Amino acid sequence: MVHLRIVAPHAECRHVVELLTGSDSAFNIVHLENVATKPDGDLVLCDVARADVSLVVADLRELDVDVDGSIAIEEIDSEISALSSNAFRRRRDDFATDPVVWENVSSRTSENVELSQSYIVFMVASMLIAAVGIYFNQPILIVGAMVVGPDFGPIAGICVALVNRSERLARRSAAALFYGFLIGTLATCAMTILLREIDQIPSTIDFDSHTLVRFISNPDIFSVYVALIAGVVGMLSLTTAKSSALVGVLISVATVPAASNIGVAAAYADWSTARGATIQLGLNLASIMAAGLVTLLLQRRIYMRRRRAHLSDRARTTAGLPIGRSRRADVDPDEEPAAE
């Protein structure tokens, strides 16, 4: 279940309450008149079955609630209610129901693509950890670096931007990904040179003899195979809020270790290894993005089909909304299906 907090002008709130009351997915509806400030208006609280949140929010946007007021979405960890349990059970048994809350996906992605100081610190730290694993042939450190690396956020951001046709989000995501890897690789190269000069690491490294971490700079068909699967799982973990699955995605794909290996190999002037690691990084990034984009497009297609069917729901008439089409179809065609 998901909790909605809606603020809207008093005149519009009548339609908001009628919309929620007529929905089979909304429960625990509370309407408080003239209690909100900035913006001024009424406050409406309700709980909605997760699978129908985006459908309800789309209806609220047709009422211009997002323009004249606000809509806040909060996850509910647990709710003890026979009504909500029946709604959850009904949606759970509907295999075709899409559980994605698209507003949360956009918000979560936007937060994770910021080129901030903390993002750069995480990227540099993860690549320095991976470098130690490369120096001493220690795969456990490679795994640790994969978990620390924050690069999946911008990767997912690019996929979401392409589906939503958001040029601004695409630029921000690409910039975070590019500069994160660039700064991390340069920092790894510089630190490797420094550690070698003070005799803390070997003066030469035979990368081919490091059998436990050699895969980082030796791409093969399984590099693409694993990255494609990881892209699917990663996007599903983002859209369905299954964060435990995302950890497995981070561990399975050698993006951060490959970038780190470029810096280490460059410090040792081993350009063959650097080239192999660069190819590995490129293959992993391209495969993850391709698989993630396809997954997101399929989920979006499922939602648009459900949205189109929802537009024919007679309950919309109680809130003054048209049947068979959306008021926002002309101004926001990427978010709303065209009338049949």
Solvent accessible surface area in square Angstrom, and as a share of the most:
residue,aa,sasa,rsa
1,M,36,0.16
2,V,0,0.00
3,H,43,0.19
4,L,0,0.00
5,R,102,0.37
6,I,0,0.00
7,V,17,0.10
8,A,0,0.00
9,P,39,0.24
10,H,94,0.42
11,A,82,0.63
12,E,38,0.17
13,C,0,0.00
14,R,142,0.52
15,H,50,0.22
16,V,0,0.00
17,V,35,0.20
18,E,54,0.24
19,L,11,0.05
20,L,0,0.00
21,T,94,0.55
22,G,31,0.30
23,S,28,0.18
24,D,108,0.56
25,S,4,0.03
26,A,10,0.08
27,F,25,0.10
28,N,79,0.40
29,I,58,0.30
30,V,64,0.37
31,H,65,0.29
32,L,77,0.38
33,E,99,0.45
34,N,111,0.57
35,V,84,0.48
36,A,18,0.14
37,T,104,0.60
38,K,182,0.77
39,P,56,0.35
40,D,103,0.53
41,G,8,0.08
42,D,0,0.00
43,L,33,0.16
44,V,0,0.00
45,L,44,0.22
46,C,0,0.00
47,D,12,0.06
48,V,0,0.00
49,A,3,0.02
50,R,51,0.18
51,A,12,0.09
52,D,5,0.03
53,V,0,0.00
54,S,3,0.02
55,L,10,0.05
56,V,7,0.04
57,V,3,0.02
58,A,10,0.07
59,D,2,0.01
60,L,0,0.00
61,R,64,0.23
62,E,3,0.02
63,L,15,0.07
64,D,63,0.33
65,V,0,0.00
66,D,55,0.28
67,V,106,0.61
68,D,58,0.30
69,G,14,0.13
70,S,50,0.32
71,I,40,0.20
72,A,25,0.19
73,I,38,0.19
74,E,79,0.35
75,E,86,0.39
76,I,44,0.22
77,D,150,0.78
78,S,94,0.60
79,E,49,0.22
80,I,181,0.92
81,S,31,0.20
82,A,79,0.62
83,L,109,0.54
84,S,3,0.02
85,S,45,0.29
86,N,76,0.39
87,A,1,0.01
88,F,114,0.47
89,R,111,0.41
90,R,115,0.42
91,R,64,0.23
92,R,142,0.52
93,D,99,0.51
94,D,61,0.32
95,F,206,0.86
96,A,63,0.49
97,T,18,0.10
98,D,8,0.04
99,P,58,0.36
100,V,3,0.02
101,V,0,0.00
102,W,17,0.06
103,E,52,0.23
104,N,24,0.12
105,V,2,0.01
106,S,46,0.29
107,S,60,0.38
108,R,69,0.25
109,T,2,0.01
110,S,38,0.25
111,E,124,0.56
112,N,71,0.36
113,V,0,0.00
114,E,85,0.38
115,L,82,0.41
116,S,46,0.29
117,Q,158,0.70
118,S,66,0.43
119,Y,15,0.06
120,I,35,0.18
121,V,97,0.56
122,F,106,0.44
123,M,0,0.00
124,V,28,0.16
125,A,37,0.29
126,S,0,0.00
127,M,0,0.00
128,L,49,0.25
129,I,62,0.31
130,A,0,0.00
131,A,1,0.01
132,V,57,0.33
133,G,0,0.00
134,I,2,0.01
135,Y,7,0.03
136,F,98,0.41
137,N,34,0.18
138,Q,82,0.36
139,P,49,0.31
140,I,125,0.63
141,L,58,0.29
142,I,2,0.01
143,V,53,0.30
144,G,28,0.27
145,A,0,0.00
146,M,14,0.06
147,V,63,0.36
148,V,52,0.30
149,G,3,0.03
150,P,35,0.22
151,D,7,0.04
152,F,15,0.06
153,G,14,0.14
154,P,0,0.00
155,I,2,0.01
156,A,3,0.02
157,G,0,0.00
158,I,25,0.13
159,C,1,0.01
160,V,2,0.01
161,A,1,0.01
162,L,96,0.48
163,V,19,0.11
164,N,37,0.19
165,R,187,0.68
166,S,38,0.25
167,E,122,0.55
168,R,157,0.57
169,L,17,0.09
170,A,27,0.21
171,R,138,0.50
172,R,51,0.19
173,S,0,0.00
174,A,47,0.37
175,A,35,0.27
176,A,0,0.00
177,L,14,0.07
178,F,125,0.52
179,Y,98,0.37
180,G,0,0.00
181,F,17,0.07
182,L,74,0.37
183,I,70,0.36
184,G,0,0.00
185,T,24,0.14
186,L,109,0.54
187,A,31,0.24
188,T,0,0.00
189,C,27,0.16
190,A,60,0.47
191,M,72,0.32
192,T,0,0.00
193,I,72,0.36
194,L,94,0.47
195,L,41,0.20
196,R,60,0.22
197,E,121,0.54
198,I,90,0.46
199,D,122,0.63
200,Q,113,0.50
201,I,15,0.07
202,P,58,0.36
203,S,84,0.54
204,T,107,0.62
205,I,21,0.11
206,D,92,0.47
207,F,12,0.05
208,D,89,0.46
209,S,64,0.41
210,H,29,0.13
211,T,83,0.48
212,L,103,0.51
213,V,6,0.03
214,R,98,0.36
215,F,95,0.40
216,I,0,0.00
217,S,12,0.08
218,N,69,0.36
219,P,40,0.25
220,D,80,0.41
221,I,128,0.65
222,F,131,0.54
223,S,17,0.11
224,V,39,0.22
225,Y,122,0.46
226,V,57,0.33
227,A,1,0.01
228,L,72,0.36
229,I,86,0.44
230,A,5,0.04
231,G,0,0.00
232,V,59,0.34
233,V,54,0.31
234,G,0,0.00
235,M,1,0.01
236,L,72,0.36
237,S,5,0.03
238,L,14,0.07
239,T,1,0.01
240,T,27,0.16
241,A,50,0.39
242,K,123,0.52
243,S,84,0.54
244,S,95,0.62
245,A,37,0.29
246,L,48,0.24
247,V,70,0.40
248,G,40,0.38
249,V,7,0.04
250,L,32,0.16
251,I,62,0.32
252,S,51,0.33
253,V,9,0.05
254,A,8,0.06
255,T,8,0.04
256,V,2,0.01
257,P,0,0.00
258,A,0,0.00
259,A,0,0.00
260,S,0,0.00
261,N,4,0.02
262,I,33,0.17
263,G,0,0.00
264,V,0,0.00
265,A,0,0.00
266,A,30,0.23
267,A,9,0.07
268,Y,29,0.11
269,A,62,0.48
270,D,41,0.21
271,W,154,0.54
272,S,71,0.46
273,T,16,0.09
274,A,9,0.07
275,R,144,0.53
276,G,11,0.11
277,A,0,0.00
278,T,70,0.41
279,I,87,0.44
280,Q,5,0.02
281,L,23,0.11
282,G,39,0.37
283,L,63,0.31
284,N,5,0.02
285,L,29,0.14
286,A,62,0.48
287,S,9,0.06
288,I,7,0.03
289,M,46,0.20
290,A,49,0.38
291,A,9,0.07
292,G,1,0.01
293,L,45,0.22
294,V,86,0.49
295,T,13,0.08
296,L,1,0.01
297,L,88,0.44
298,L,104,0.52
299,Q,16,0.07
300,R,21,0.08
301,R,172,0.63
302,I,56,0.29
303,Y,12,0.05
304,M,34,0.15
305,R,129,0.47
306,R,39,0.14
307,R,0,0.00
308,R,82,0.30
309,A,71,0.55
310,H,39,0.17
311,L,2,0.01
312,S,64,0.41
313,D,59,0.31
314,R,172,0.63
315,A,28,0.21
316,R,1,0.01
317,T,70,0.41
318,T,75,0.44
319,A,0,0.00
320,G,38,0.36
321,L,5,0.02
322,P,26,0.17
323,I,53,0.27
324,G,31,0.30
325,R,122,0.45
326,S,4,0.02
327,R,117,0.43
328,R,34,0.12
329,A,18,0.14
330,D,135,0.70
331,V,118,0.68
332,D,31,0.16
333,P,88,0.55
334,D,52,0.27
335,E,53,0.24
336,E,6,0.03
337,P,3,0.02
338,A,76,0.59
339,A,62,0.48
340,E,177,0.79
